[in-house]
């Protein structure tokens, strides 16, 4: 027994050193942790239990265990985050560049299967050069096995991908199929075809960071949801995100102790400026939610909208808002995609939706029309109509035309519509509407400009207010801004037992 235990410990130590001290040192020089170091930093201390430590491709002699591709380049297992079960896999770049082969993928698939069976989140830490080319079609098939499980788990358990190095070629599609992607500045790189291939095919010259670095996917492509300056901050962001999410689609999100916002409620009266001037909608959000804490999602992408998680009376909620500081808060191609995907995630995992509305319309322009704003804008409508979680909207200021309908209005299934006295609910803005409705009167006037100004004010008084909609029951309450938090909390309590019956179907056909 002693000899066997000695052999066991020797092999475990060999495997745990990965590619060896030299490669580990190189990893550290690049500001990167090893796979096992990352897992220890992410999970609760001492909670990780490793699985499939001895898996290794093409092992023919037990004496070779750990000498070639130790652990087959990936560490897998389970542990806890804040005492809650999670499954994790971490690619080990010190072993064959973290390349994915048949056995490597089998280890990943096993923890994904276990996560699905037990109803717990699955976290993937990616740091890989891509497919293990020498394994040929076996490596390609292995990718497909992972993608299939990503789709099976979608909407059942939260799936989180963390890009901590290169992630190229077919490997990028597994993160793309998950719910959230975390990136680290100057470390993360994601692309289908790398700079060398692009230069050979198109003649374009670009660096890996300029092509698929963290900032690119955080601000331009919208592929990534979170950006961190370093790995330690990244892991804290992941733990924060998980604190808002249920373990699976059958559970409610985890409650937390109630905290009042650390702001004077009177401040809500002074945030909205003149109707034509922008403001930061996050200043309203933090004055309404518990503790003033708001975890923004995709903060750098489609900044004319704001999405993220917060709590109201201790209960996690998803928040969607128009951001007037950017493009006046209009809905465009990217904003539509951002909102629709976030709404659908919240609906998957039983997170009520709070929508703060200040939207002048869809962004006009040839680029938008040719880019498919009809198709993209329809995604927002589809997502809100499809969602069965409690949906409450707060109309802060502008709510014009089709964009008003799309932003969780009563007509598309919103459960509760609140409005501030500053709300303007109309087919279009007063300036444009007056030019159309009172065109003849303005043209016939001795002073067209004065007549136009008078007609704009007349239109505002008649139509650009919340009371016409309230008179039809499309706004449930016009409220004092200082009462926003209490109305939202009471509304969520009222909707806590909400149930909706929908027509039976396989699935809807969202306009992708």
C-alpha positions as CSV (number, residue, x, y, z in Angstrom):
1,X,0.0,0.0,0.0
2,X,2.8,2.5,0.8
3,X,4.4,2.0,-2.6
4,X,1.0,2.5,-4.3
5,X,0.3,5.6,-2.3
6,X,3.8,6.9,-3.1
7,X,3.2,6.4,-6.8
8,X,-0.2,8.1,-6.5
9,X,1.2,11.2,-4.9
10,X,4.1,11.4,-7.3
11,X,1.8,11.3,-10.3
12,X,-0.5,13.8,-8.8
13,X,2.4,16.2,-8.1
14,X,3.6,15.7,-11.7
15,X,0.2,16.4,-13.2
16,X,-0.3,19.4,-10.9
17,X,2.9,21.1,-12.2
18,X,1.3,21.1,-15.7
19,X,3.8,21.9,-18.3
20,X,6.6,22.4,-15.8
21,X,8.2,25.2,-13.9
22,X,9.7,27.0,-16.9
23,X,6.3,27.3,-18.6
24,X,4.6,28.3,-15.4
25,X,7.2,31.1,-15.0
26,X,6.5,32.3,-18.5
27,X,2.8,32.3,-17.7
28,X,3.4,34.5,-14.7
29,X,5.7,36.8,-16.6
30,X,2.8,37.6,-18.9
31,X,0.7,38.6,-15.9
32,X,-1.4,35.3,-16.1
33,X,-2.1,32.8,-13.4
34,X,-2.0,29.0,-14.1
35,X,-5.2,27.0,-14.4
36,X,-5.2,25.8,-10.9
37,X,-4.2,29.2,-9.5
38,X,-7.2,30.7,-11.3
39,X,-9.6,28.1,-9.9
40,X,-8.3,28.7,-6.4
41,X,-8.7,32.5,-6.8
42,X,-12.2,32.2,-8.2
43,X,-13.8,29.7,-5.8
44,X,-14.3,29.7,-2.1
45,X,-11.0,28.7,-0.3
46,X,-10.6,25.0,0.0
47,X,-13.8,24.2,-1.8
48,X,-12.5,22.8,-5.1
49,X,-12.7,19.1,-5.8
50,X,-10.9,18.0,-9.0
51,X,-12.2,15.4,-11.4
52,X,-10.5,13.4,-14.1
53,X,-7.0,14.3,-12.8
54,X,-5.5,11.3,-14.6
55,X,-7.2,11.7,-18.0
56,X,-4.6,11.7,-20.7
57,X,-4.7,11.1,-24.4
58,X,-3.1,8.0,-25.9
59,X,-1.7,6.6,-22.6
60,X,-0.3,3.1,-23.1
61,X,2.0,2.7,-20.1
62,X,1.1,3.8,-16.6
63,X,4.7,5.0,-16.1
64,X,4.0,7.7,-18.8
65,X,1.1,9.2,-16.8
66,X,1.8,12.9,-16.4
67,X,4.8,12.9,-18.6
68,X,2.9,13.8,-21.8
69,X,0.0,16.2,-21.8
70,X,-0.6,16.0,-18.0
71,X,-4.4,16.3,-17.3
72,X,-4.7,16.7,-21.1
73,X,-4.3,20.4,-20.8
74,X,-7.5,21.2,-18.8
75,X,-8.4,21.1,-15.1
76,X,-12.0,20.3,-14.2
77,X,-14.1,19.8,-11.1
78,X,-16.6,21.5,-8.8
79,X,-16.5,23.8,-5.8
80,X,-18.5,26.7,-4.3
81,X,-18.9,30.5,-4.7
82,X,-20.3,32.1,-1.5
83,X,-21.2,28.6,-0.4
84,X,-23.2,27.8,-3.6
85,X,-22.3,24.9,-5.9
86,X,-20.6,25.6,-9.2
87,X,-18.8,23.5,-11.8
88,X,-15.6,24.7,-13.5
89,X,-13.1,23.9,-16.1
90,X,-9.9,25.8,-16.7
91,X,-7.7,25.3,-19.8
92,X,-4.0,25.0,-18.9
93,X,-1.9,26.9,-21.4
94,X,1.3,25.4,-20.0
95,X,0.3,22.0,-21.4
96,X,0.4,21.9,-25.2
97,X,-0.8,25.5,-25.3
98,X,-4.1,24.5,-23.8
99,X,-5.0,22.9,-27.1
100,X,-8.3,21.1,-27.3
101,X,-8.3,17.4,-28.2
102,X,-10.6,14.5,-27.7
103,X,-9.9,13.7,-24.1
104,X,-9.6,17.4,-23.2
105,X,-13.1,17.9,-24.5
106,X,-14.4,14.8,-22.7
107,X,-13.3,16.3,-19.4
108,X,-15.1,19.5,-20.2
109,X,-18.3,17.6,-21.4
110,X,-18.3,15.6,-18.2
111,X,-18.5,18.6,-15.9
112,X,-21.1,20.3,-18.2
113,X,-23.2,17.1,-18.0
114,X,-22.9,17.1,-14.2
115,X,-23.8,20.8,-14.0
116,X,-26.9,20.1,-16.0
117,X,-27.9,17.1,-14.0
118,X,-27.5,18.8,-10.6
119,X,-28.8,22.3,-11.7
120,X,-25.7,24.4,-11.0
121,X,-23.8,27.1,-12.9
122,X,-20.9,26.1,-15.2
123,X,-17.9,28.4,-15.4
124,X,-15.4,28.0,-18.3
125,X,-11.9,29.5,-18.1
126,X,-10.4,29.7,-21.6
127,X,-6.7,30.0,-22.4
128,X,-6.0,27.9,-25.5
129,X,-4.2,28.0,-28.8
130,X,-7.1,26.2,-30.4
131,X,-7.7,22.7,-31.7
132,X,-5.0,20.1,-31.3
133,X,-4.2,19.8,-35.0
134,X,-2.5,16.4,-34.7
135,X,-5.7,14.8,-33.6
136,X,-7.4,15.9,-36.8
137,X,-11.1,15.2,-37.0
138,X,-11.2,13.9,-33.4
139,X,-10.5,17.5,-32.3
140,X,-13.2,18.9,-34.5
141,X,-15.8,16.4,-33.3
142,X,-14.8,17.3,-29.7
143,X,-15.7,21.0,-30.3
144,X,-19.1,19.9,-31.6
145,X,-19.7,17.9,-28.4
146,X,-19.1,21.0,-26.3
147,X,-21.2,23.2,-28.5
148,X,-24.1,20.8,-28.3
149,X,-24.0,20.8,-24.5
150,X,-23.8,24.6,-24.4
151,X,-27.1,24.7,-26.3
152,X,-28.7,22.0,-24.1
153,X,-27.7,23.9,-21.0
154,X,-28.9,27.3,-22.4
155,X,-31.7,28.7,-20.3
156,X,-31.4,25.8,-17.8
157,X,-28.3,26.8,-15.9
158,X,-26.2,30.0,-16.0
159,X,-23.1,29.5,-18.2
160,X,-20.2,31.9,-17.8
161,X,-17.1,32.1,-20.0
162,X,-13.9,33.8,-18.9
163,X,-11.3,34.6,-21.6
164,X,-7.9,34.7,-20.0
165,X,-5.7,34.3,-23.0
166,X,-6.1,33.4,-26.7
167,X,-9.4,31.9,-27.8
168,X,-9.3,31.4,-31.6
169,X,-11.0,29.6,-34.5
170,X,-13.8,27.2,-33.6
171,X,-13.0,27.5,-29.9
172,X,-14.7,31.0,-29.8
173,X,-18.1,29.5,-30.4
174,X,-18.4,27.8,-27.0
175,X,-18.1,31.2,-25.2
176,X,-20.4,32.8,-27.8
177,X,-23.1,30.2,-26.9
178,X,-22.9,31.0,-23.2
179,X,-24.7,33.7,-21.2
180,X,-21.9,36.0,-20.2
181,X,-18.3,36.5,-21.4
182,X,-15.7,38.1,-19.1
183,X,-12.4,39.5,-20.5
184,X,-9.2,40.9,-19.1
185,X,-7.5,44.0,-20.6
186,X,-4.3,43.2,-22.6
187,X,-4.8,39.5,-22.0
188,X,-8.0,38.3,-23.7
189,X,-8.0,37.7,-27.4
190,X,-10.9,36.2,-29.5
191,X,-11.2,35.9,-33.2
192,X,-12.3,33.3,-35.8
193,X,-9.3,34.0,-38.1
194,X,-6.1,35.5,-36.7
195,X,-4.0,38.4,-38.1
196,X,-1.8,36.2,-40.2
197,X,-4.7,34.6,-42.0
198,X,-6.4,37.9,-42.5
199,X,-3.3,39.4,-44.0
200,X,-2.8,36.4,-46.3
201,X,-6.4,36.5,-47.6
202,X,-7.3,40.2,-47.6
203,X,-4.0,42.0,-47.3
204,X,-5.1,43.8,-44.1
205,X,-2.5,44.2,-41.5
206,X,-3.7,44.3,-37.8
207,X,-2.4,43.1,-34.4
208,X,-4.1,40.5,-32.4
209,X,-5.3,43.0,-29.8
210,X,-6.6,45.4,-32.4
211,X,-8.5,42.5,-34.1
212,X,-10.0,40.7,-31.1
213,X,-8.7,42.2,-27.8
214,X,-10.8,42.8,-24.8
215,X,-11.7,46.4,-25.6
216,X,-12.7,45.5,-29.1
217,X,-15.3,43.0,-27.9
218,X,-16.4,45.1,-25.0
219,X,-17.0,48.3,-27.0
220,X,-17.3,47.4,-30.7
221,X,-18.4,43.9,-31.4
222,X,-20.5,43.4,-28.3
223,X,-19.2,39.8,-27.9
224,X,-18.0,40.4,-24.3
225,X,-20.1,41.5,-21.4
226,X,-17.5,42.5,-18.8
227,X,-14.0,44.0,-18.9
228,X,-11.5,43.8,-16.0
229,X,-8.0,45.3,-15.6
230,X,-6.6,42.1,-14.2
231,X,-7.5,38.5,-13.4
232,X,-8.2,39.2,-9.7
233,X,-10.7,41.9,-10.5
234,X,-12.3,39.6,-13.1
235,X,-12.9,36.9,-10.6
236,X,-14.5,39.4,-8.2
237,X,-16.8,40.5,-11.0
238,X,-17.8,36.8,-11.6
239,X,-18.6,36.3,-7.9
240,X,-20.6,39.5,-7.9
241,X,-22.6,38.4,-10.9
242,X,-23.4,35.0,-9.5
243,X,-24.8,36.6,-6.3
244,X,-27.7,37.9,-8.5
245,X,-28.4,34.6,-10.3
246,X,-30.3,31.5,-9.4
247,X,-28.5,28.1,-9.7
248,X,-30.9,27.1,-12.4
249,X,-34.2,27.9,-14.2
250,X,-36.4,26.2,-11.5
251,X,-35.1,28.3,-8.6
252,X,-35.7,31.9,-7.6
253,X,-32.8,34.4,-7.6
254,X,-31.1,34.4,-4.2
255,X,-32.4,37.2,-1.8
256,X,-30.1,39.4,0.3
257,X,-30.6,41.7,3.3
258,X,-32.5,44.9,2.4
259,X,-30.5,48.1,2.1
260,X,-31.9,51.5,1.5
261,X,-30.2,53.6,-1.1
262,X,-27.5,55.9,0.4
263,X,-29.0,59.0,-1.2
264,X,-31.6,61.6,-0.2
265,X,-34.8,60.8,-2.0
266,X,-35.2,64.5,-2.8
267,X,-32.3,64.2,-5.2
268,X,-34.6,62.4,-7.7
269,X,-36.4,65.7,-8.3
270,X,-33.4,67.4,-9.6
271,X,-31.9,64.8,-12.0
272,X,-34.1,65.4,-15.0
273,X,-33.1,68.6,-16.8
274,X,-34.9,70.5,-19.6
275,X,-36.7,68.0,-21.9
276,X,-34.1,68.4,-24.6
277,X,-31.0,68.0,-22.4
278,X,-29.3,64.6,-21.6
279,X,-28.7,63.1,-18.1
280,X,-27.2,59.9,-16.8
281,X,-30.0,57.4,-16.2
282,X,-27.7,55.5,-13.8
283,X,-28.1,58.4,-11.4
284,X,-31.8,57.5,-11.2
285,X,-31.2,53.8,-11.0
286,X,-28.8,54.0,-8.0
287,X,-31.2,56.2,-6.1
288,X,-33.9,53.6,-6.4
289,X,-32.3,50.2,-5.9
290,X,-31.0,48.6,-2.7
291,X,-27.8,50.1,-1.4
292,X,-27.3,52.1,-4.6
293,X,-25.6,49.0,-6.1
294,X,-26.0,48.3,-9.8
295,X,-23.9,45.7,-11.7
296,X,-23.9,47.0,-15.3
297,X,-23.7,44.5,-18.2
298,X,-22.1,45.4,-21.5
299,X,-21.3,48.9,-20.2
300,X,-19.0,49.7,-23.1
301,X,-21.3,48.4,-25.9
302,X,-24.4,50.3,-27.3
303,X,-24.0,52.9,-24.6
304,X,-27.3,54.5,-25.6
305,X,-28.9,51.7,-23.5
306,X,-28.1,50.5,-20.0
307,X,-28.6,46.9,-18.8
308,X,-27.7,45.3,-15.5
309,X,-28.6,43.7,-12.2
310,X,-29.7,45.2,-8.9
311,X,-31.9,44.4,-6.0
312,X,-35.2,45.8,-4.8
313,X,-36.3,44.9,-1.2
314,X,-33.5,42.3,-1.2
315,X,-34.7,40.6,-4.4
316,X,-32.6,40.5,-7.6
317,X,-34.0,42.2,-10.7
318,X,-32.9,42.9,-14.2
319,X,-32.8,46.6,-15.2
320,X,-33.1,48.0,-18.7
321,X,-32.9,51.8,-19.4
322,X,-32.5,54.3,-22.2
323,X,-29.3,56.4,-21.7
324,X,-30.0,59.9,-23.0
325,X,-26.3,60.9,-22.6
326,X,-25.6,58.8,-25.8
327,X,-27.5,59.4,-29.0
328,X,-30.4,60.8,-26.9
329,X,-31.2,57.2,-25.8
330,X,-32.5,56.2,-29.2
331,X,-32.9,52.5,-30.2
332,X,-30.5,51.5,-32.9
333,X,-29.1,48.2,-34.3
334,X,-26.7,47.4,-31.4
335,X,-29.0,48.7,-28.6
336,X,-31.8,46.5,-29.9
337,X,-29.6,43.4,-29.8
338,X,-28.3,44.3,-26.3
339,X,-31.8,44.8,-24.8
340,X,-33.3,41.7,-26.4
341,X,-30.6,39.4,-25.3
342,X,-30.6,40.7,-21.7
343,X,-34.4,40.5,-21.5
344,X,-34.4,36.9,-22.6
345,X,-31.7,36.0,-20.1
346,X,-33.8,37.5,-17.3
347,X,-36.8,35.7,-18.5
348,X,-34.9,32.4,-18.5
349,X,-33.8,32.7,-14.9
350,X,-36.8,34.2,-13.2
351,X,-35.5,37.8,-12.8
352,X,-38.2,40.4,-12.8
353,X,-37.6,43.2,-15.4
354,X,-37.6,46.9,-14.5
355,X,-37.5,49.2,-17.5
356,X,-36.7,53.0,-17.2
357,X,-38.0,54.6,-20.4
358,X,-36.8,57.8,-22.0
359,X,-36.7,57.1,-25.7
360,X,-37.3,59.5,-28.6
361,X,-37.6,56.7,-31.2
362,X,-35.5,54.5,-33.5
363,X,-32.3,56.0,-34.9
364,X,-33.1,57.3,-38.5
365,X,-30.5,56.9,-41.3
366,X,-29.6,54.9,-44.3
367,X,-27.0,52.9,-42.4
368,X,-29.6,51.9,-39.9
369,X,-32.2,50.9,-42.5
370,X,-29.8,49.0,-44.6
371,X,-28.3,47.4,-41.5
372,X,-31.7,45.9,-40.7
373,X,-33.2,48.1,-38.0
374,X,-36.6,46.6,-38.8
375,X,-35.2,43.1,-38.0
376,X,-33.1,44.2,-35.0
377,X,-35.8,46.4,-33.6
378,X,-38.3,43.5,-33.8
379,X,-36.0,41.5,-31.4
380,X,-36.8,43.9,-28.6
381,X,-40.6,43.6,-29.2
382,X,-40.2,39.8,-29.4
383,X,-38.2,39.6,-26.2
384,X,-40.6,41.7,-24.1
385,X,-43.7,40.0,-25.6
386,X,-42.2,36.5,-24.9
387,X,-41.1,37.2,-21.4
388,X,-43.4,35.9,-18.6
389,X,-41.5,37.3,-15.6
390,X,-43.0,40.3,-13.8
391,X,-42.4,43.4,-16.0
392,X,-42.7,47.0,-14.7
393,X,-41.9,50.1,-16.6
394,X,-41.2,53.6,-15.4
395,X,-41.6,56.3,-18.0
396,X,-39.3,59.1,-17.0
397,X,-39.6,61.6,-19.9
398,X,-39.9,60.8,-23.6
399,X,-41.8,57.8,-24.9
400,X,-42.4,58.3,-28.6
401,X,-43.8,56.2,-31.3
402,X,-42.9,52.6,-31.9
403,X,-40.0,52.8,-29.4
404,X,-42.5,53.5,-26.6
405,X,-44.4,50.3,-27.5
406,X,-41.1,48.3,-27.6
407,X,-39.9,49.4,-24.2
408,X,-42.1,47.1,-22.1
409,X,-45.4,49.0,-22.7
410,X,-48.7,47.7,-21.5
411,X,-49.6,46.7,-25.0
412,X,-46.8,44.2,-25.3
413,X,-47.5,42.5,-22.0
414,X,-46.1,44.9,-19.4
415,X,-47.7,44.2,-16.0
416,X,-47.4,47.6,-14.5
417,X,-46.7,51.0,-16.2
418,X,-45.7,53.9,-14.0
419,X,-44.9,57.4,-15.2
420,X,-43.3,60.5,-13.7
421,X,-45.2,63.8,-14.2
422,X,-42.5,64.7,-16.7
423,X,-43.4,61.8,-19.0
424,X,-44.3,62.7,-22.6
425,X,-46.2,59.8,-24.3
426,X,-47.0,60.5,-27.9
427,X,-46.7,59.3,-31.4
428,X,-43.8,61.6,-32.0
429,X,-42.0,64.6,-30.5
430,X,-44.0,67.9,-30.2
431,X,-41.7,69.8,-32.6
432,X,-42.1,67.3,-35.4
433,X,-45.8,66.7,-34.7
434,X,-46.7,70.3,-34.7
435,X,-45.1,70.8,-38.1
436,X,-47.3,68.0,-39.5
437,X,-50.6,68.5,-37.6
438,X,-50.6,72.3,-37.8
439,X,-48.8,72.7,-41.1
440,X,-51.5,74.8,-42.8
441,X,-52.0,77.1,-39.8
442,X,-48.3,77.8,-39.5
443,X,-48.0,78.5,-43.2
444,X,-51.0,80.9,-43.2
445,X,-49.8,82.8,-40.1
446,X,-48.4,86.4,-40.3
447,X,-45.6,85.2,-38.1
448,X,-44.9,81.5,-38.9
449,X,-42.3,81.1,-36.2
450,X,-44.5,82.5,-33.4
451,X,-47.4,80.4,-34.6
452,X,-45.2,77.3,-34.7
453,X,-44.0,77.9,-31.1
454,X,-47.6,78.4,-30.0
455,X,-48.7,75.2,-31.8
456,X,-45.8,73.2,-30.3
457,X,-46.9,74.3,-26.8
458,X,-50.5,73.5,-27.7
459,X,-49.5,70.0,-28.7
460,X,-47.5,69.5,-25.5
461,X,-50.4,70.6,-23.4
462,X,-52.8,68.3,-25.3
463,X,-50.7,65.2,-26.0
464,X,-47.2,65.2,-24.7
465,X,-48.0,64.2,-21.1
466,X,-48.7,61.0,-19.2
467,X,-52.4,61.8,-18.5
468,X,-53.9,60.9,-21.8
469,X,-52.4,57.4,-21.6
470,X,-53.4,57.2,-17.9
471,X,-57.0,58.0,-18.9
472,X,-57.0,54.9,-21.1
473,X,-55.4,52.7,-18.5
474,X,-52.2,52.3,-20.4
475,X,-50.4,54.0,-17.5
476,X,-51.4,52.5,-14.2
477,X,-50.1,55.4,-12.1
478,X,-48.6,58.8,-12.5
479,X,-46.2,59.0,-9.5
480,X,-44.1,61.5,-7.6
481,X,-40.5,60.5,-8.5
482,X,-39.7,60.2,-4.8
483,X,-42.2,57.3,-4.6
484,X,-40.5,55.3,-7.4
485,X,-38.8,52.8,-5.1
486,X,-41.8,52.1,-3.0
487,X,-44.1,51.7,-6.1
488,X,-41.6,49.3,-7.6
489,X,-41.3,47.2,-4.4
490,X,-45.0,47.0,-3.9
491,X,-45.5,46.2,-7.6
492,X,-43.0,43.3,-7.4
493,X,-44.7,42.0,-4.2
494,X,-48.0,42.1,-6.0
495,X,-46.6,40.2,-9.0
496,X,-44.6,37.7,-7.0
497,X,-47.1,34.9,-7.8
498,X,-47.7,35.9,-11.4
499,X,-48.5,33.0,-13.8
500,X,-49.2,33.2,-17.5
501,X,-50.5,30.6,-19.9
502,X,-49.2,30.7,-23.4
503,X,-50.1,28.7,-26.5
504,X,-48.2,25.4,-26.6
505,X,-45.4,25.4,-29.2
506,X,-41.9,24.0,-29.7
507,X,-40.4,27.5,-29.6
508,X,-40.9,30.9,-31.1
509,X,-39.1,32.2,-34.2
510,X,-37.3,35.3,-33.0
511,X,-36.1,37.5,-36.0
512,X,-32.4,36.9,-35.6
